[in-house]
C-alpha cells in the first residue's frame, strides 16, 4: 500500500495497514517526518499513554528507496489540499499503469487535480471521517473512529477489502458528487469553527453558541449542494455534523493543527469552495465567506 503524505491521517492509515500485516510505503516531503518514520516507523499513542511502533518503508523527494512499492495498484492520497498538485507529480512513478490514486482529502478539487496530472482513468475519490492528531513527527494519536467511503467502482473492490482487513468500516456510494459534498458539509461546519475557537471537535457540542453556528454552517453548505442538484448521503446536515463531532470529540481538527503550527490551511478548498459554488449558482454563502476571511487572519505571516 502506498500512502501519500506523512501527517496525522497518513500516519494513522499507515499504522493500521502495517498492523494488519500489509506492507506500507509512505511518500512525503517533510524532512522531520521522513526522518522519524525511517528511524522508528509510525508510532501510535495508545490509550494507556504508551507508544506502539509499526514498520513502514519511506520515500522522499529524491525518489523511491530500494525495494520500494513502485508499480502499486493503489495510492491513498492524504496530503493537504494545497499540496495535491505536487503530490500527484511525486506519486506518478510509483503508480502502476492501471493503478488508481484515491483521494481521501478534505475539500473540493483534489480529484480533478489528480485526474489532470495522472489521467482520468487513474484517479478516484473517497472520504474518511476518522480523527487523528499528530503529536510529533511520525507520532499520531487516534481521536475518533470513522468510516471510509469509496465510490462504487469495481476497480476499487480490492482496496475496499484491504481497508476492511485493516479494521476500517467501508461504505460504497454510487454518486461521487454526493460523497464529496457530504464531506464538505462536515468540514465546513467543524474545521474553521474549531480553528477560530481553538478547541477540539467535541467542545462545539458543549457550547450553545458554537453548536448553533456549527448547524448553521452545515445547513448553508447543504443548501448550496442542493442548488447544484447534489444528493447528500444524509438527510439532516446538522445531525450528521453533530454525530461526527461527537464521535471525534477529542480530535483537534486538521485546520486547528495547521493554525497552531502557523502553516497554510485548507480554508480555500473548504469554505472557499462553498463560496465559489454559491456564486456559480447565483446564491450567497455568508457564513462560509466570513470564515474564509477569518481563518487566514489567524496565521501570522513570517
C-alpha positions in Angstrom: 0.0 0.0 0.0 1.3 3.4 -0.9 0.3 6.3 1.4 0.9 9.8 0.1 1.6 12.1 3.0 3.2 12.0 6.4 0.7 13.9 8.5 -1.8 12.7 11.1 -4.2 10.8 8.9 -1.4 9.4 6.7 0.3 8.0 9.8 -3.0 6.6 11.2 -3.8 4.8 7.9 -0.2 3.5 7.6 -0.2 2.2 11.1 -3.5 0.4 10.6 -2.3 -1.3 7.4 1.1 -2.2 8.9 -0.6 -3.7 12.0 -2.7 -5.8 9.7 0.5 -7.2 8.1 0.2 -5.2 4.9 3.4 -3.7 3.5 3.3 0.1 3.5 5.4 2.7 1.8 4.9 6.4 2.8 5.7 9.0 0.3 6.3 12.5 1.6 8.4 15.7 1.5 8.5 16.8 5.2 12.2 16.2 6.3 11.4 15.8 10.0 8.6 13.4 9.3 10.6 11.3 6.9 13.5 11.1 9.3 11.3 10.0 12.2 9.4 7.4 10.1 12.7 5.9 8.8 14.1 5.6 12.3 11.1 4.5 14.3 8.3 3.6 11.9 4.9 5.0 12.6 4.3 5.4 16.3 0.7 5.4 17.7 -0.2 6.8 21.1 -2.2 4.1 23.0 -5.0 4.8 25.5 -2.6 4.0 28.3 -0.2 6.7 27.2 2.4 4.4 25.7 3.6 4.1 22.1 3.3 1.2 19.7 5.5 1.3 16.6 4.7 -0.1 13.2 7.3 -0.5 10.4 6.9 1.3 7.1 9.1 2.0 4.1 9.7 5.6 3.3 10.2 7.5 0.1 11.1 11.2 -0.1 11.5 13.9 -2.7 14.7 12.3 -4.1 12.9 9.2 -5.3 12.0 5.7 -4.1 14.2 3.7 -1.7 15.5 0.3 -2.6 12.7 -2.3 -2.6 10.0 0.4 -2.7 6.4 -0.1 -3.8 6.8 1.0 -7.4 4.0 -0.2 -9.6 1.4 0.0 -6.8 -2.2 -0.7 -7.8 -3.4 1.9 -5.3 -2.2 5.1 -3.7 -4.1 6.7 -0.9 -3.6 10.5 -1.1 -3.7 12.1 2.4 -1.9 15.4 1.9 -3.3 18.9 2.4 -5.5 20.1 -0.5 -3.0 22.8 -1.4 -0.3 20.1 -1.8 -2.2 17.9 -4.2 -0.6 19.0 -7.4 2.9 18.4 -6.2 1.9 15.1 -4.6 0.5 13.9 -7.9 3.8 14.6 -9.6 5.7 12.7 -7.0 3.4 9.7 -6.8 3.2 9.2 -10.6 6.4 7.0 -10.8 5.1 4.7 -8.0 1.7 4.0 -9.5 1.1 1.0 -11.8 0.0 1.7 -15.3 -3.6 0.7 -14.4 -3.3 1.9 -10.8 -5.6 4.3 -9.0 -4.7 7.3 -6.8 -7.6 7.6 -4.4 -8.1 10.9 -2.6 -9.4 10.8 0.9 -8.6 14.5 1.4 -10.7 17.5 2.6 -12.3 20.0 0.3 -13.2 20.0 -3.4 -10.9 20.0 -6.5 -8.5 17.2 -5.4 -10.0 14.6 -7.7 -9.7 16.9 -10.7 -6.1 17.8 -9.9 -5.1 14.1 -9.7 -7.0 13.3 -12.9 -5.3 16.1 -14.8 -1.9 15.0 -13.6 -2.3 11.2 -13.8 -5.0 10.7 -16.3 -8.8 10.5 -15.8 -8.7 6.7 -15.5 -6.1 6.8 -12.7 -7.9 8.8 -10.1 -10.8 8.0 -7.8 -12.4 9.6 -4.9 -13.3 8.7 -1.3 -13.7 10.3 2.1 -12.9 9.5 5.7 -14.3 10.9 8.9 -11.6 9.3 11.2 -9.9 11.7 13.5 -6.2 11.9 14.3 -3.8 14.3 15.9 -0.1 14.5 15.1 1.8 14.8 18.4 5.3 14.9 16.8 6.9 13.8 13.5 5.7 10.3 12.9 3.7 10.1 16.2 -0.1 10.0 15.9 -2.9 9.9 18.4 -6.2 8.4 17.2 -9.0 10.7 18.0 -12.2 9.1 16.8 -13.2 6.2 14.6 -14.9 6.9 11.3 -15.9 5.2 8.1 -14.1 5.2 4.8 -16.4 5.9 1.9 -15.5 4.9 -1.6 -17.2 5.5 -4.9 -18.9 2.4 -6.3 -16.3 1.2 -8.8 -15.4 -2.5 -9.3 -11.7 -1.4 -9.7 -11.8 -0.3 -6.0 -13.1 -3.6 -4.7 -9.5 -4.8 -3.8 -8.8 -1.6 -1.9 -12.1 -1.9 0.0 -11.0 -5.4 1.0 -7.6 -4.1 2.2 -9.2 -1.3 4.2 -11.6 -3.7 5.8 -8.7 -6.1 6.7 -7.0 -3.1 8.4 -10.1 -2.6 10.6 -11.8 0.3 8.8 -15.6 0.4 8.3 -16.0 0.7 4.5 -19.0 2.2 2.7 -19.7 2.4 -1.0 -21.6 5.2 -2.8 -22.8 5.4 -6.4 -22.8 9.3 -6.5 -19.3 10.7 -6.2 -20.6 14.3 -6.1 -22.8 13.5 -3.1 -19.8 11.7 -1.4 -17.6 14.8 -1.8 -20.2 17.3 -0.9 -21.2 15.3 2.2 -17.6 15.5 3.5 -17.5 19.2 2.6 -20.6 19.9 4.7 -18.8 18.2 7.7 -15.5 20.0 7.1 -17.1 23.4 6.6 -19.1 23.2 9.8 -16.3 21.8 12.1 -12.9 22.7 10.9 -13.0 26.5 10.6 -15.0 26.8 13.8 -12.6 24.8 15.8 -9.7 26.7 14.3 -11.1 30.0 15.3 -12.2 28.9 18.8 -9.0 26.8 19.4 -11.0 23.8 20.7 -11.3 20.1 20.0 -14.3 18.9 17.9 -16.4 17.8 20.9 -16.3 21.3 22.5 -18.5 22.5 19.7 -21.3 20.4 21.2 -20.8 21.8 24.7 -21.1 25.5 23.8 -24.6 26.5 22.8 -23.4 29.3 20.5 -20.8 27.1 18.8 -23.3 24.3 18.4 -25.8 26.6 16.8 -23.2 28.1 14.5 -22.0 24.7 13.5 -25.5 23.7 12.5 -25.9 27.0 10.5 -22.7 26.3 8.6 -23.8 22.8 7.8 -27.2 24.0 6.6 -25.7 26.7 4.5 -23.3 24.3 2.8 -26.0 21.7 2.3 -28.3 24.4 0.6 -25.6 25.1 -1.9 -25.2 21.4 -2.6 -29.0 21.2 -3.2 -28.9 24.1 -5.5 -26.4 22.3 -7.6 -28.6 19.2 -7.7 -26.3 17.2 -5.4 -27.9 14.5 -3.2 -26.1 14.3 0.1 -25.5 11.0 1.8 -27.6 12.1 4.9 -31.0 13.7 5.3 -30.2 16.1 8.2 -26.9 18.1 7.8 -26.9 19.4 11.3 -27.4 16.0 12.8 -24.7 14.5 10.6 -22.2 17.1 11.7 -23.1 16.7 15.4 -22.6 12.9 15.0 -19.1 13.4 13.6 -18.2 16.0 16.3 -19.4 13.6 19.0 -17.5 10.6 17.5 -14.3 12.6 17.2 -14.8 14.6 20.3 -11.1 14.6 21.4 -9.8 15.3 17.9 -8.0 18.6 17.0 -9.2 19.3 13.5 -6.5 19.5 10.9 -7.3 23.2 10.4 -6.7 23.9 14.1 -3.4 21.9 14.0 -2.3 24.0 11.0 -3.2 27.3 12.6 -1.3 26.3 15.8 1.8 25.4 13.6 1.5 28.6 11.6 1.1 26.5 8.5 -1.2 27.1 5.4 -4.7 25.8 6.0 -7.2 24.2 3.7 -9.7 27.0 4.1 -9.7 27.8 0.3 -10.6 24.2 -0.6 -13.3 24.1 2.1 -15.1 27.4 2.7 -13.6 28.9 -0.4 -15.1 26.0 -2.5 -18.5 26.6 -0.9 -18.4 30.4 -1.6 -17.3 29.8 -5.2 -20.0 27.2 -5.8 -22.6 29.5 -4.3 -21.6 32.3 -6.7 -21.9 29.9 -9.7 -25.4 29.1 -8.5 -26.3 32.8 -8.1 -26.5 32.4 -4.3 -24.6 33.6 -1.3 -22.8 31.7 1.4 -22.2 34.5 4.0 -21.1 32.3 6.9 -18.6 30.4 4.8 -17.4 33.8 3.5 -16.7 35.1 7.0 -14.6 32.1 7.9 -12.8 32.2 4.5 -11.5 35.6 5.6 -11.2 34.9 9.3 -9.1 31.7 9.4 -6.2 33.1 7.3 -6.1 36.1 9.7 -5.2 33.7 12.5 -1.9 32.7 10.9 0.9 35.1 11.4 3.0 35.8 8.3 6.7 35.4 8.8 
